[in-house]
Amino acid sequence: MVGLFTREQARQFLKENKCKDASDIGKALVNQFKDLLQEALEAELDNELGYSKYDWRNKEIDNSRNGHTKKTIKSQFGNMQIQVPRDINGEFEPVIVKKHERVLNNSVQDMIISMYAKGMSTSDINKHMNKIYGLEISNEMVSRITDKVLPVAKEWQNRPLNEFYAILYLDGIVFNVIQDSHIAKKTAYVITAINIEGSRDVLGIWIGEAESAKFWMSILVDIKNRGVNDILISCVDGLKGFEEAITSVFPNTEIQQCIVHQIRTSCKFVNWKDRKQFCRDMRLIYTAPNEEAGLYALEKFEEIWGCKYQYAIKSWKNNWKRLSTFFKYPDEIRKIIYTTNAIENLNRNLRKVTKNKSSFPTDDSLFKILYLIISDLSEKWQSIRDWNQMVTQFGVYFGERVTKYYQ
């Protein structure tokens, strides 16, 4: 900031701020920087809402300003208190001072990477930076800056993992990727796990190959070579070849097939007029107090709907071994293993951020954006509620496999 002063401006600055020593100069600079930061935050909200504070006649959206929140941040100029503007819908996420950020260390590169991770296109990034900060950002510059993330992302993908995970969630999302001048459908497989502290951890992202026992074997061998020795339960959606692979690499791991996916599969062939009652009757199967009661509910379900929707009944029977794993556990554990809500919530956010990108130029470009989204989201993740009770229950069922990692 000082480097922008001419000699006359510097003298005027010292005079106006009554600076007598270096400490006074420092305080004055903090105030100047604070004012600039405040204006930048207000400009960001103006851009978000599409109208300035006193230009409400041009308002074209339902969202509005909603006051400010006090926040103390640390910067290279010292500590300062700023007023972060809010919006009624809670959608405003400032770039120059991110939510939950307490140490200000943003460069232009940091801001560009942050916007890219939130799904903004290169043209939107350029408009944003030009309108608020007067900077021209080309597509090539965005690519060069975000490409610097790749070595960090690759290092993350190959990092050492914990020895033990209580639960593993596996799923995949299909994306369009340009390959040999044509658009190809590729699946990004994401593995999320719950560690011994009850915290979520994404173990990696694997792109490209079709599901098969060989493919899943390579992934499971990878995480084993990175340090994983034991997994109690894996929650999956009938992934092709997975059961064979995990039995080979982690033979003691139990498999729980996602009940939510099973319900959706069962309902695919049910007429709309029958669906409400069909789902009500089907609910008695997976909410039964134990496996015996669940099987009894399945028999009754077949008596009612078997003639009309035999495929749905057959699907439950064929997959019962993997669907019924959760019955042996208390309610607290059932809730986190009989659905794949944890990874579906993650996938929902991945789709939300990438929905405006019709295709990706390379596998690396897809991997890069997924890594950035996950890094951004993981800062907000919290440990599972009542985890201490659950891990104690896991200890009862799995004994030393749990207790040697949890004291």
C-alpha positions in Angstrom: 0.0 0.0 0.0 2.8 2.4 0.9 4.5 1.7 -2.4 1.6 3.3 -4.2 2.1 6.7 -2.4 4.0 9.5 -4.1 6.2 11.5 -1.8 3.6 14.2 -1.5 0.8 11.7 -0.8 3.0 10.0 1.9 3.5 13.4 3.6 -0.2 14.1 3.4 -1.0 10.7 4.8 1.4 11.3 7.8 -0.1 14.7 8.4 -3.7 13.6 8.2 -3.1 10.7 10.6 -0.9 12.7 12.9 1.9 10.1 12.7 4.7 10.7 15.1 6.5 7.4 15.0 6.5 4.0 13.3 3.7 2.7 15.6 1.4 5.5 14.5 2.2 4.7 10.9 1.3 1.1 11.5 -2.0 1.9 13.1 -2.9 4.3 10.3 -2.1 1.7 7.7 -4.3 -0.9 9.5 -7.2 1.6 9.4 -6.6 2.3 5.7 -6.5 -1.4 4.9 -9.5 -2.1 7.1 -11.5 0.5 5.1 -10.4 -0.9 1.8 -11.4 -4.4 3.0 -14.8 -3.2 4.1 -15.5 -1.6 0.8 -14.4 -4.8 -1.0 -16.9 -6.8 1.0 -19.7 -4.4 0.3 -18.8 -4.4 -3.4 -18.9 -8.2 -3.4 -22.5 -8.2 -1.9 -23.6 -5.6 -4.4 -22.4 -7.9 -7.1 -24.1 -10.9 -5.5 -27.5 -9.1 -5.2 -27.2 -7.1 -8.5 -27.9 -3.7 -6.9 -26.2 -1.3 -4.6 -27.3 -0.5 -1.1 -29.1 2.8 -2.1 -30.3 1.6 -5.5 -33.1 -0.6 -4.3 -35.4 0.5 -7.2 -33.3 -1.7 -9.5 -33.7 -4.7 -7.3 -34.8 -7.8 -9.4 -34.4 -10.6 -6.9 -36.1 -11.7 -3.6 -32.8 -11.7 -1.7 -31.8 -8.6 0.3 -29.2 -7.2 2.7 -29.5 -8.3 6.3 -27.2 -6.2 8.3 -23.6 -7.1 9.3 -21.7 -9.6 11.5 -18.7 -8.4 13.5 -15.5 -10.4 12.8 -11.9 -10.1 14.0 -9.3 -11.2 11.6 -5.5 -11.3 11.6 -3.6 -9.9 8.7 0.0 -8.9 7.8 -1.1 -5.4 9.0 -2.2 -6.7 12.4 -5.6 -7.6 14.0 -8.6 -5.7 12.9 -12.4 -5.9 13.4 -14.5 -5.8 10.2 -18.3 -5.8 9.6 -19.1 -8.7 7.2 -22.4 -7.9 5.3 -25.1 -10.6 5.3 -28.0 -11.5 3.0 -31.5 -12.7 4.1 -31.2 -16.0 2.2 -27.8 -16.8 3.7 -26.3 -17.4 0.3 -23.6 -14.8 0.2 -20.1 -16.2 0.5 -17.5 -13.5 0.3 -14.3 -14.3 -1.5 -11.9 -11.8 -0.1 -12.6 -12.9 3.5 -14.1 -16.4 3.4 -16.6 -17.7 5.9 -15.0 -19.1 9.0 -11.7 -17.5 8.0 -9.8 -15.8 10.8 -6.4 -15.3 9.2 -6.3 -13.1 6.1 -3.7 -14.5 3.7 -5.6 -14.2 0.4 -3.8 -13.4 -2.8 -5.5 -13.1 -6.2 -4.5 -16.7 -6.9 -6.3 -17.8 -3.7 -9.5 -15.9 -4.6 -9.5 -17.4 -8.2 -9.0 -20.9 -6.8 -11.8 -20.4 -4.3 -14.2 -19.2 -6.9 -13.3 -22.0 -9.3 -13.9 -24.5 -6.4 -17.4 -23.1 -6.1 -18.2 -23.8 -9.7 -17.8 -20.4 -11.3 -16.8 -20.5 -14.9 -13.7 -18.7 -16.1 -15.8 -16.0 -17.8 -17.7 -15.4 -14.5 -14.5 -15.3 -12.6 -13.2 -12.6 -15.0 -16.4 -10.6 -14.7 -16.3 -10.8 -10.9 -12.6 -9.8 -10.6 -13.0 -7.0 -13.1 -16.1 -5.5 -11.6 -15.0 -5.6 -8.0 -11.2 -5.4 -8.2 -10.6 -4.0 -11.7 -8.5 -7.0 -12.8 -8.6 -8.8 -16.2 -8.4 -12.6 -15.7 -8.1 -14.6 -18.9 -9.2 -18.2 -19.4 -5.5 -19.2 -19.7 -4.7 -17.5 -16.4 -7.4 -19.3 -14.6 -6.2 -22.6 -16.0 -2.5 -21.8 -15.1 -3.5 -20.9 -11.6 -5.8 -23.8 -10.9 -3.3 -26.2 -12.5 -0.9 -25.4 -9.6 -3.4 -27.3 -7.5 -2.7 -30.6 -9.3 0.6 -31.5 -7.6 -1.1 -30.9 -4.2 -4.1 -32.9 -5.3 -2.0 -35.8 -6.5 0.0 -35.7 -3.2 -3.4 -35.8 -1.3 -4.5 -38.8 -3.4 -1.4 -40.7 -2.4 -1.1 -39.6 1.2 -0.8 -42.2 4.0 -4.2 -43.2 5.5 -5.3 -44.3 9.0 -4.8 -47.9 9.9 -8.5 -48.3 10.9 -11.8 -47.1 9.6 -15.2 -48.0 11.1 -17.2 -47.5 8.0 -16.5 -47.1 4.3 -19.0 -45.5 1.8 -18.5 -46.1 -1.9 -20.3 -44.5 -4.9 -19.7 -43.0 -8.3 -20.8 -40.0 -10.4 -20.8 -39.9 -14.2 -19.2 -37.0 -16.0 -18.5 -36.0 -19.6 -14.8 -35.9 -20.4 -13.3 -35.2 -23.8 -11.2 -38.1 -25.0 -9.7 -38.5 -28.6 -11.7 -35.5 -29.7 -15.0 -37.1 -28.6 -17.0 -36.8 -25.4 -16.8 -39.9 -23.3 -18.8 -40.9 -20.2 -16.5 -41.4 -17.3 -17.3 -42.2 -13.7 -15.6 -40.6 -10.7 -15.6 -43.0 -7.8 -15.4 -41.4 -4.4 -14.6 -43.3 -1.2 -15.6 -41.6 2.1 -14.8 -43.2 5.4 -15.5 -42.7 9.1 -12.4 -42.9 11.3 -12.0 -43.9 14.9 -12.7 -40.3 16.1 -16.0 -40.3 14.2 -14.8 -37.8 11.6 -15.4 -38.1 7.8 -12.4 -38.5 5.5 -12.4 -38.8 1.7 -9.8 -41.4 1.0 -9.5 -40.7 -2.7 -11.0 -40.1 -6.1 -10.6 -42.6 -9.0 -11.7 -41.7 -12.5 -12.4 -43.7 -15.6 -12.6 -47.4 -15.4 -15.8 -49.5 -15.6 -16.9 -51.3 -12.5 -15.3 -54.8 -12.2 -13.7 -57.0 -9.6 -10.3 -56.1 -11.1 -11.0 -52.4 -10.9 -12.2 -52.5 -7.2 -9.3 -54.8 -6.4 -6.8 -52.1 -7.6 -8.5 -49.4 -5.5 -8.7 -51.5 -2.4 -5.1 -52.6 -2.7 -4.2 -48.9 -3.2 -5.8 -47.9 0.1 -4.3 -51.0 1.9 -0.8 -50.0 0.6 -1.4 -46.5 2.0 -1.8 -47.9 5.5 -5.4 -49.2 5.9 -5.4 -52.5 7.9 -9.0 -52.9 8.9 -12.5 -51.8 7.9 -15.5 -52.9 9.9 -18.4 -52.2 7.5 -18.6 -51.0 3.9 -21.8 -49.4 2.6 -22.4 -49.7 -1.1 -25.0 -49.6 -3.8 -24.6 -53.0 -5.4 -21.4 -52.1 -7.1 -20.4 -54.7 -9.7 -17.4 -56.8 -8.6 -17.0 -55.0 -5.3 -18.0 -57.8 -2.9 -15.6 -60.2 -4.5 -12.8 -57.6 -4.3 -13.3 -56.5 -0.7 -13.6 -60.1 0.4 -10.2 -60.7 -1.1 -8.4 -57.6 0.3 -10.3 -57.1 3.6 -11.9 -60.5 4.3 -13.3 -59.5 7.7 -15.2 -56.4 6.4 -19.0 -56.7 6.5 -21.1 -55.4 3.5 -24.2 -53.3 3.9 -26.2 -52.6 0.7 -27.9 -49.2 0.7 -31.5 -49.5 1.7 -32.4 -46.2 0.1 -31.1 -47.4 -3.3 -33.0 -50.6 -2.8 -36.2 -48.7 -2.2 -35.7 -46.7 -5.3 -35.0 -49.8 -7.4 -38.2 -51.4 -6.0 -40.3 -48.4 -6.8 -39.1 -48.1 -10.5 -41.8 -50.5 -11.7 -44.6 -49.5 -9.4 -47.6 -47.6 -10.8 -48.0 -44.1 -9.3 -51.4 -44.9 -7.9 -49.9 -47.9 -5.9 -46.7 -46.2 -4.8 -47.8 -44.6 -1.5 -49.3 -47.9 -0.1 -46.5 -49.9 -1.6 -43.8 -47.8 0.2 -45.8 -47.9 3.4 -45.9 -51.7 3.3 -42.2 -51.9 2.3 -41.2 -49.7 5.1 -42.2 -52.4 7.6 -39.3 -54.6 6.2 -36.4 -52.2 7.0 -37.8 -50.7 10.2 -38.4 -54.2 11.8 -36.7 -54.6 15.2 -34.6 -57.6 14.0 -33.9 -59.7 11.0 -36.5 -62.4 11.9 -39.2 -59.7 12.0 -37.8 -58.2 8.8 -38.1 -61.5 6.9 -41.6 -61.9 8.2 -42.5 -58.4 7.0 -41.0 -59.4 3.6 -43.2 -62.5 3.4 -46.3 -60.4 4.1 -45.1 -57.8 1.6 -44.9 -60.6 -1.0 -48.4 -61.8 -0.2 -49.8 -58.4 -0.9 -47.7 -57.3 -3.9 -46.0 -60.4 -5.2 -48.5 -61.1 -8.0 -48.4 -57.5 -9.3 -44.7 -56.5 -8.7 -42.8 -59.7 -8.4 -39.6 -58.1 -9.6 -39.5 -55.8 -6.5 -39.9 -58.8 -4.2 -37.3 -60.8 -6.1 -34.8 -57.9 -5.7 -35.2 -57.9 -1.9 -34.8 -61.6 -1.7 -31.8 -61.8 -3.9 -30.0 -59.1 -2.0 -31.2 -59.9 1.5 -27.8 -61.1 2.8 -26.3 -57.7 2.0 -29.4 -55.7 2.9 -29.9 -57.2 6.3 -26.5 -56.6 7.8 -27.7 -53.6 9.8 -30.3 -55.6 11.8 -27.7 -56.9 14.2 -26.8 -53.4 15.4 -28.5 -50.9 17.8 -30.5 -48.0 16.3 -27.6 -45.5 16.6 -25.4 -47.6 14.3 -28.2 -48.6 12.0 -28.8 -45.0 11.1 -25.3 -44.5 9.7 -24.9 -47.7 7.9 -28.2 -48.7 6.2 -28.2 -45.6 4.0 -25.4 -43.9 2.1 -26.6 -40.4 3.1 -23.0 -39.4 4.0 -21.7 -39.9 0.4 -25.0 -38.9 -1.3 -24.8 -35.5 0.5 -21.2 -35.2 -0.8 -22.3 -36.2 -4.3 -25.1 -33.7 -4.3 -22.6 -30.9 -3.7 -20.3 -32.2 -6.3 -23.1 -32.2 -8.9 -24.2 -28.7 -7.7 -20.8 -27.2 -8.4 -20.1 -29.0 -11.6 -23.6 -28.8 -13.2 -22.7 -25.8 -15.4 -19.8 -27.7 -17.0 -21.0 -29.7 -19.9 -17.7 -31.5 -20.2 -14.1 -31.6 -18.9 -11.1 -31.4 -21.3 -9.1 -34.1 -19.5 -9.3 -36.5 -16.6 -6.9 -34.2 -14.7 -9.3 -31.2 -15.0 -12.1 -33.3 -13.6 -10.0 -34.6 -10.8 -8.8 -31.1 -10.0 -12.2 -29.6 -9.6 -13.5 -32.5 -7.5 -10.5 -32.3 -5.2 -11.0 -28.5 -4.8 -14.8 -29.0 -4.0 -14.0 -31.7 -1.4 -11.3 -29.6 0.2 -13.7 -26.7 0.5 -16.5 -28.9 1.9 -14.4 -30.8 4.3 -13.6 -27.7 6.3 -17.3 -27.6 7.4 -17.7 -31.3 8.3 -18.3 -32.1 11.9 -17.8 -35.4 13.8 -20.8 -37.7 14.1 -23.1 -36.9 17.0 -23.0 -39.4 19.9 -20.0 -41.1 18.3 -18.5 -42.1 21.7 -21.6 -44.2 22.3 -21.4 -45.8 18.8 -17.8 -46.6 19.0 -18.4 -48.3 22.4 -21.1 -50.4 20.7 -18.7 -51.2 17.9 -16.3 -52.4 20.5 -18.9 -54.9 21.9 -19.4 -56.4 18.4 -15.9 -56.3 17.0 -13.8 -56.5 20.2 -10.1 -55.9 19.9 -10.4 -54.8 16.2 -11.9 -51.6 17.7 -10.5 -51.4 21.2 -6.8 -51.5 20.2 -7.4 -48.2 18.2 -9.8 -46.6 20.7 -8.8 -46.2 24.3 
